[in-house]
Amino acid sequence: MNYAEFGPAGNPDAFYQEGHKASQDMPAWLAGLQLNAYEYQCGRGVHLGENTAAAIGEAARRNGIKLSIHAPYFISLATEDETIAANTRQHFIKSLQVAVWMGADRVVFHIGGPGKQRRDEALARALKLFGSILDDAAKQGLLDNVCLAPETMGKQNQLGNLQEVLSFCQLSKRLVPAIDFGHLHAVTGGGYITRDEYMEIFDQIAASLGEELAARIHIHFSKIEFTKAGEKRHWTFQDQYGPPMEPLLETIAQRGYSPRIICESAGSQAEDAKTMQDYYLKLLAEKQSFCQVEK
């Protein structure tokens, strides 16, 4: 049986409070918590070289940590500006190159905003530019062992609802959806609090991309404060915001899925990832005990 993987986005406060400074120490630190995933953050740009990336990757391999990378937030696939489009292309290529050096198997990215275009026109423009970027990356051998993961977004004025993400994933087998349930909670004004809502997301992914891919999607999760415009701020599991983790993990355990779940809590992302993992393992143990009784 394949199991879900859990880990943090970036380096949590506790990591630095314990005296650590370098990200290459993160894999061993996470292994000490019995977590097994880590998403390296390049949101503000790709600023690490081959040696540093390789050192993080080697530490991850030694400690059994699966790696992903979050590409720069500056990506804007629907842009009508040729300079921004060229920069967007470079952000992808640089992120993929770092993933290769690091041994990361997924690069998560935001599609960007529509600008002044109609949403359908912006999506068509974004898909066209992205298709060209995929071709370039494939020619450079950057997609041989790396998948790209378009993320569902949390603001009304951003491209990245579920159907738009699925449209991207239909372009290539080298894509996997990154479903941010905190973002979905925010953009729907408080949805995704029941198991049925979570199940519907997985059902739609399976219908569009197949059950096998639905079982191993990339997931972002955190508690999020929102306004009418959508996402406002990430919080922690100690704060009284949604969405709840329980229906998501119950759905995954019930279906036997094995996604990678990256926690994006504000500062406590490793602690909260561990809370998610503990609840998930408890569900699996209960499921196994029930099956043994049924026999």
ZIBEL-V734224 format. One record per pair of residues at least 4 apart in sequence whose ideal C-beta (glycine too) atoms are under 6 Angstrom apart, sorted by sequence separation. I is the first residue (numbers start at 1). J is the second residue. If there is no record, write none. Layout:
# ZIBEL-V734224
i-><I	I>
j-><J	J>
This chain:
# ZIBEL-V734224
i-><8	11	13	25	26	42	48	50	90	98	117	160	205	209	226	235	245	246	265	268	15	20	30	48	60	79	99	114	117	137	138	153	159	192	206	226	227	252	79	137	169	226	235	263	60	153	185	224	225	265	30	76	99	114	152	169	184	206	225	205	263	152	224	263	96	181	26	76	95	165	202	222	223	75	152	15	11	111	150	75	223	225	150	223	72	71	71	69	38	42	43	45	147	148	149	151	152	7	36	42	152	6	36	37	38	39	40	41	42	147	149	151	154	236	7	9	42	43	69	153	234	236	249	253	5	6	7	10	24	39	143	152	235	245	249	253	5	24	27	31	152	154	234	236	23	27	154	75	77	78	24	28	30	67	69	75	77	237	27	68	71	76	78	67	75	27	68	69	70	71	134	179	186	237	111	185	131	169	177	178	179	180	181	182	186	219	92	96	105	106	107	108	110	123	166	176	182	215	216	217	218	219	220	221	222	106	108	187	216	222	78	85	89	113	186	220	53	57	113	114	186	56	57	96	54	78	99	46	53	78	111	46	53	77	111	193	198	96	193	198	50	192	193	46	77	195	199	42	77	194	198	195	195	185	185	5	181	149	108	156	155	156	155	154	155	154	106	37	39	35	33	4	9	4	13	3	4	5	6	8	9	2	4	12	12	9	8	8	8	7	6	6	6	4>
j-><12	15	17	29	30	46	52	54	94	102	121	164	209	213	230	239	249	250	269	272	20	25	35	53	65	84	104	119	122	142	143	158	164	197	211	231	232	257	85	143	175	232	241	269	67	160	192	231	232	272	38	84	107	122	160	177	192	214	233	214	272	162	234	273	107	192	38	88	107	177	214	234	235	88	165	29	26	126	165	91	239	241	168	241	91	91	95	95	65	69	70	72	174	175	176	178	179	35	64	70	180	35	65	66	67	68	69	70	71	176	178	180	183	265	37	39	72	73	99	183	264	266	279	283	36	37	38	41	55	70	174	183	266	276	280	284	37	56	59	63	184	186	266	268	56	60	187	109	111	112	59	63	65	102	104	110	112	272	63	104	107	112	114	104	112	65	106	107	108	109	172	217	224	275	150	224	171	209	217	218	219	220	221	222	226	259	133	137	146	147	148	149	151	164	208	218	224	257	258	259	260	261	262	263	264	149	151	230	259	265	122	129	133	157	230	264	98	102	158	159	231	102	103	142	101	125	146	94	101	126	159	95	102	126	160	242	247	146	243	248	101	243	244	98	129	247	251	95	130	247	251	250	251	242	243	66	243	218	178	229	229	230	230	230	231	231	218	260	262	273	274	252	262	258	267	258	259	260	261	263	264	258	261	269	270	269	269	270	273	273	273	276	277	280>
